[in-house]
Amino acid sequence: MFQGKRWEYVRAKIEENIASNQFAPGEKLPNDIELARTYGVNRHTVRYAIRALEQKGILRVEQGRGTFVVENPTPYFLSSETRLTDNLLSQGRLARRIVLAAETARADERLAKHLDLHVGDHVLRIDTLSYQDEVPIVIAHNYFPAARVPGLLDEFSGVNSISTALRRSGIASYSQQWVLINARMPTEEEARLLGVSMSSPVFIKENLDHAEGRPIKYGENVLCAERINFFINFSEFQKSD
């Protein structure tokens, strides 16, 4: 007979079910009522056990969707040419993106510095939410110097691809100049969009892209930490003999 607390018993049983693949990675667990009936406890006990497993990184709770077994995180290959959607597609992961907002704004001091603009110059802002296998993974805030990419918003609305829209706006190629990655807890809105709890950390990835020696895009990406592994191949930076 299990000697611990009832919620610890439920936690142990769920972990056993995951270890035996009865609950597979990415699979949605039965709801609280069904789990309570299965383990002979009340819903409060089930929720306590789930919260403990979420804190251990074994389960994730998605608002409005349910509780899922944490799947193997997606490798995000960092290089000067990395594009998120291409990264997912190259691994056979279905990827789609929805537009959250698109507008013209004025550059503040921070954006002016990054994009080599004057404060008050026009900046195009495009906010998107990207999915892997229908699971939200990245919120992206992208900023462009409006004068260097005329018509970009119109081009983007037709193809929903930044790379394609830039090509159609006359930017044949561009590359990342630098990347800065930090971590924090999500805001309420970020947690809602990513379908995670407020206790699930996110990565904040900033990057600056250049085209023909000038800044063309500054990005701030919010990535679900439990669904992403960053991968850097240093051979890209090694000069050939």
C-alpha positions in Angstrom: 0.0 0.0 0.0 1.2 3.5 -0.9 2.4 5.2 2.3 2.6 8.8 1.2 0.1 11.5 0.7 -2.8 10.9 -1.8 -1.6 13.5 -4.3 1.9 11.9 -4.2 0.2 8.6 -5.0 -1.5 10.2 -8.0 1.7 11.8 -9.1 3.6 8.5 -8.9 0.8 6.7 -10.9 0.8 9.3 -13.7 4.6 9.1 -13.9 4.4 5.3 -14.1 1.8 5.6 -16.9 4.1 8.0 -18.8 7.2 5.7 -18.3 5.2 2.8 -19.6 4.0 4.9 -22.6 0.4 4.6 -21.6 0.5 8.4 -21.8 2.8 9.1 -24.8 4.8 12.3 -25.4 2.5 15.0 -26.6 -0.7 13.1 -25.6 -3.5 14.8 -23.8 -4.4 13.4 -20.4 -8.0 12.6 -19.4 -9.7 15.4 -17.6 -9.6 15.9 -13.8 -12.9 14.1 -13.3 -11.8 11.0 -15.2 -8.4 10.9 -13.5 -10.0 11.3 -10.1 -12.3 8.4 -10.8 -9.4 6.3 -12.1 -7.2 6.9 -9.0 -10.0 7.0 -6.5 -9.4 10.5 -5.3 -11.0 13.9 -5.5 -10.4 16.5 -8.3 -8.4 18.7 -5.9 -5.9 15.9 -5.3 -5.5 15.3 -9.0 -4.9 19.0 -9.6 -2.2 19.1 -6.9 -0.5 16.2 -8.5 -0.7 17.7 -12.0 0.8 21.0 -10.7 3.7 19.1 -9.2 4.4 17.3 -12.4 4.1 20.5 -14.4 6.7 22.1 -12.1 9.0 19.1 -12.8 8.6 19.7 -16.5 6.8 16.3 -17.1 3.4 17.8 -17.9 2.2 21.0 -19.4 -1.1 22.7 -18.9 -2.5 24.6 -21.8 -5.2 27.1 -21.1 -8.5 26.0 -22.8 -7.0 22.8 -24.2 -6.1 20.5 -21.3 -3.0 18.8 -19.8 -0.4 17.2 -22.0 2.7 15.0 -21.6 5.7 17.1 -22.5 7.1 16.0 -25.8 10.7 16.0 -26.9 11.6 19.7 -27.6 12.2 20.9 -31.1 15.8 21.7 -32.0 16.1 25.3 -33.1 19.3 25.5 -35.2 20.9 28.9 -34.8 22.9 30.2 -37.7 23.2 33.4 -39.8 20.7 32.0 -42.2 18.2 30.3 -39.8 14.5 30.9 -40.4 12.1 29.4 -37.9 9.5 28.1 -40.4 12.2 26.5 -42.6 13.8 25.0 -39.5 10.6 23.2 -38.6 9.8 22.1 -42.2 13.3 20.7 -42.6 12.6 18.4 -39.6 9.3 17.2 -41.1 7.4 19.3 -38.6 4.2 20.9 -40.0 4.4 24.6 -39.5 1.9 27.5 -39.9 1.8 31.1 -38.9 -1.0 33.5 -38.2 -0.8 37.3 -38.2 -1.7 38.8 -34.8 -1.2 42.5 -35.9 0.4 44.5 -38.6 0.8 48.3 -38.5 3.0 51.3 -39.2 4.4 53.0 -36.1 7.1 55.5 -35.2 10.6 54.4 -34.1 11.4 55.0 -30.5 15.0 55.4 -29.3 15.5 51.6 -29.0 14.2 50.8 -32.5 16.0 53.8 -34.0 19.3 52.5 -32.6 18.8 48.9 -33.8 17.5 49.8 -37.3 19.8 52.8 -37.9 16.9 55.3 -38.0 16.0 58.6 -36.5 13.6 58.7 -33.7 10.1 59.2 -35.2 10.9 57.5 -38.5 8.3 55.1 -39.8 8.7 51.5 -38.8 6.6 48.5 -40.0 5.6 46.1 -37.2 4.3 42.6 -37.9 3.3 40.3 -35.0 2.8 36.6 -35.7 2.1 33.4 -33.9 3.8 30.2 -35.3 2.8 26.6 -34.7 4.5 23.3 -34.9 2.2 20.3 -35.4 -0.7 22.6 -34.4 1.0 23.5 -31.1 1.8 27.2 -30.6 5.5 27.7 -30.2 6.7 31.2 -31.0 5.3 34.7 -30.7 7.3 37.0 -33.1 7.4 40.8 -33.1 9.3 42.0 -36.2 10.2 45.6 -37.0 11.3 46.9 -40.4 12.5 50.3 -41.6 9.5 51.3 -43.7 11.5 53.3 -46.3 13.8 50.3 -47.1 10.9 47.9 -47.6 8.2 49.7 -49.5 5.0 47.6 -49.9 6.2 44.9 -47.4 2.8 44.8 -45.5 0.9 44.2 -48.8 3.4 41.5 -49.8 3.3 39.8 -46.4 -0.5 39.6 -46.3 -0.5 37.7 -49.5 2.1 35.0 -48.6 2.4 35.1 -44.8 6.1 34.6 -45.1 8.7 37.3 -44.2 11.4 35.9 -46.4 9.1 35.8 -49.4 7.7 39.2 -48.7 11.1 40.7 -48.4 12.2 39.1 -51.7 9.1 40.6 -53.4 10.1 44.0 -51.8 13.5 43.9 -53.4 15.5 42.2 -50.6 17.0 39.1 -52.2 18.8 37.9 -49.2 19.5 38.9 -45.6 21.4 37.4 -42.6 21.4 37.6 -38.9 24.1 39.8 -37.4 23.6 39.0 -33.8 21.3 37.0 -31.5 20.6 37.6 -27.8 18.7 35.1 -25.7 17.3 35.6 -22.3 14.6 33.8 -20.2 11.7 35.0 -18.0 8.1 34.1 -17.1 5.5 34.9 -19.7 3.0 37.8 -19.4 -0.7 36.9 -19.2 -1.2 37.5 -22.9 1.9 35.5 -23.9 0.7 32.6 -21.8 -2.7 32.7 -23.4 -1.3 32.8 -26.9 1.2 30.0 -26.3 -1.4 27.9 -24.3 0.9 27.6 -21.2 0.6 28.5 -17.6 2.0 31.6 -16.1 4.6 29.4 -14.3 6.1 28.1 -17.6 9.2 30.0 -18.6 9.8 31.5 -22.1 12.9 32.3 -24.0 13.2 35.9 -25.3 15.3 35.8 -28.5 16.3 39.2 -30.0 18.0 39.3 -33.3 19.1 41.9 -35.9 19.1 41.1 -39.6 21.1 43.0 -42.3 20.7 43.2 -46.0 23.5 44.8 -48.1 25.2 46.1 -45.0 22.2 47.8 -43.5 19.7 46.8 -40.8 16.5 45.4 -42.4 14.7 43.6 -39.5 14.9 43.7 -35.8 13.0 40.8 -34.1 11.8 40.0 -30.6 10.6 36.4 -30.4 8.9 34.8 -27.4 9.5 31.1 -27.4 8.0 28.4 -25.2 11.0 27.1 -23.3 9.8 23.6 -22.8 9.2 23.1 -26.6 12.5 24.5 -27.8 16.2 23.4 -27.7 18.7 25.8 -29.2 21.4 24.2 -31.2 24.5 25.9 -32.5 26.9 24.2 -34.9 30.3 25.9 -34.5 31.6 24.5 -37.7 29.8 27.3 -39.5 32.1 29.8 -37.8 35.3 27.9 -38.5 37.4 29.2 -41.4 38.7 26.6 -43.8 42.4 26.0 -43.8 
